[in-house]
Amino acid sequence: RFWTAVMDDYYRGDYDIAVAGFEQYVRAFPTSTKAVDAQVNIGHSHMIQGKYDKAIEAYDNAIRTYPPGEAIADAYFKKGEAHLNLKQTDRAREAWQFVIKTYPDSNAALQAKQRLLSVQ
């Protein structure tokens, strides 16, 4: 129920409330399979609000804390987007290249390839 309520906040666009809920979820259930999604969604919430530094911090936390998987591939891709928004093009490229190399079959890798082509 708690997860559903937090996701409702997120989908409704109540990002500050959603971030608080996701943070609470991660603290309460750090080994849950949804904990990685919660941490990545913290990053997404910050991205949507234009808080790119906070988004990068949240994505890095997910990358450090959780095992490789689709959510982590997405975290790397979005981290690249955040760097691009901060005019840190080289760091954006690094994140996208890492996704392509490490998660070649992921949707994030496909998106990263497209972004690399568009950011020359």
Secondary structure as a PSIPRED ss2 file (coil, helix, strand):
# PSIPRED VFORMAT (PSIPRED V4.0)

   1 R C   1.000  0.000  0.000
   2 F H   0.000  1.000  0.000
   3 W H   0.000  1.000  0.000
   4 T H   0.000  1.000  0.000
   5 A H   0.000  1.000  0.000
   6 V H   0.000  1.000  0.000
   7 M H   0.000  1.000  0.000
   8 D H   0.000  1.000  0.000
   9 D H   0.000  1.000  0.000
  10 Y H   0.000  1.000  0.000
  11 Y H   0.000  1.000  0.000
  12 R H   0.000  1.000  0.000
  13 G C   1.000  0.000  0.000
  14 D C   1.000  0.000  0.000
  15 Y H   0.000  1.000  0.000
  16 D H   0.000  1.000  0.000
  17 I H   0.000  1.000  0.000
  18 A H   0.000  1.000  0.000
  19 V H   0.000  1.000  0.000
  20 A H   0.000  1.000  0.000
  21 G H   0.000  1.000  0.000
  22 F H   0.000  1.000  0.000
  23 E H   0.000  1.000  0.000
  24 Q H   0.000  1.000  0.000
  25 Y H   0.000  1.000  0.000
  26 V H   0.000  1.000  0.000
  27 R H   0.000  1.000  0.000
  28 A H   0.000  1.000  0.000
  29 F C   1.000  0.000  0.000
  30 P C   1.000  0.000  0.000
  31 T C   1.000  0.000  0.000
  32 S C   1.000  0.000  0.000
  33 T C   1.000  0.000  0.000
  34 K C   1.000  0.000  0.000
  35 A H   0.000  1.000  0.000
  36 V H   0.000  1.000  0.000
  37 D H   0.000  1.000  0.000
  38 A H   0.000  1.000  0.000
  39 Q H   0.000  1.000  0.000
  40 V H   0.000  1.000  0.000
  41 N H   0.000  1.000  0.000
  42 I H   0.000  1.000  0.000
  43 G H   0.000  1.000  0.000
  44 H H   0.000  1.000  0.000
  45 S H   0.000  1.000  0.000
  46 H H   0.000  1.000  0.000
  47 M H   0.000  1.000  0.000
  48 I H   0.000  1.000  0.000
  49 Q C   1.000  0.000  0.000
  50 G C   1.000  0.000  0.000
  51 K C   1.000  0.000  0.000
  52 Y H   0.000  1.000  0.000
  53 D H   0.000  1.000  0.000
  54 K H   0.000  1.000  0.000
  55 A H   0.000  1.000  0.000
  56 I H   0.000  1.000  0.000
  57 E H   0.000  1.000  0.000
  58 A H   0.000  1.000  0.000
  59 Y H   0.000  1.000  0.000
  60 D H   0.000  1.000  0.000
  61 N H   0.000  1.000  0.000
  62 A H   0.000  1.000  0.000
  63 I H   0.000  1.000  0.000
  64 R H   0.000  1.000  0.000
  65 T H   0.000  1.000  0.000
  66 Y C   1.000  0.000  0.000
  67 P C   1.000  0.000  0.000
  68 P C   1.000  0.000  0.000
  69 G C   1.000  0.000  0.000
  70 E H   0.000  1.000  0.000
  71 A H   0.000  1.000  0.000
  72 I H   0.000  1.000  0.000
  73 A H   0.000  1.000  0.000
  74 D H   0.000  1.000  0.000
  75 A H   0.000  1.000  0.000
  76 Y H   0.000  1.000  0.000
  77 F H   0.000  1.000  0.000
  78 K H   0.000  1.000  0.000
  79 K H   0.000  1.000  0.000
  80 G H   0.000  1.000  0.000
  81 E H   0.000  1.000  0.000
  82 A H   0.000  1.000  0.000
  83 H H   0.000  1.000  0.000
  84 L H   0.000  1.000  0.000
  85 N H   0.000  1.000  0.000
  86 L C   1.000  0.000  0.000
  87 K C   1.000  0.000  0.000
  88 Q C   1.000  0.000  0.000
  89 T H   0.000  1.000  0.000
  90 D H   0.000  1.000  0.000
  91 R H   0.000  1.000  0.000
  92 A H   0.000  1.000  0.000
  93 R H   0.000  1.000  0.000
  94 E H   0.000  1.000  0.000
  95 A H   0.000  1.000  0.000
  96 W H   0.000  1.000  0.000
  97 Q H   0.000  1.000  0.000
  98 F H   0.000  1.000  0.000
  99 V H   0.000  1.000  0.000
 100 I H   0.000  1.000  0.000
 101 K H   0.000  1.000  0.000
 102 T H   0.000  1.000  0.000
 103 Y C   1.000  0.000  0.000
 104 P C   1.000  0.000  0.000
 105 D C   1.000  0.000  0.000
 106 S C   1.000  0.000  0.000
 107 N H   0.000  1.000  0.000
 108 A H   0.000  1.000  0.000
 109 A H   0.000  1.000  0.000
 110 L H   0.000  1.000  0.000
 111 Q H   0.000  1.000  0.000
 112 A H   0.000  1.000  0.000
 113 K H   0.000  1.000  0.000
 114 Q H   0.000  1.000  0.000
 115 R H   0.000  1.000  0.000
 116 L H   0.000  1.000  0.000
 117 L H   0.000  1.000  0.000
 118 S H   0.000  1.000  0.000
 119 V C   1.000  0.000  0.000
 120 Q C   1.000  0.000  0.000
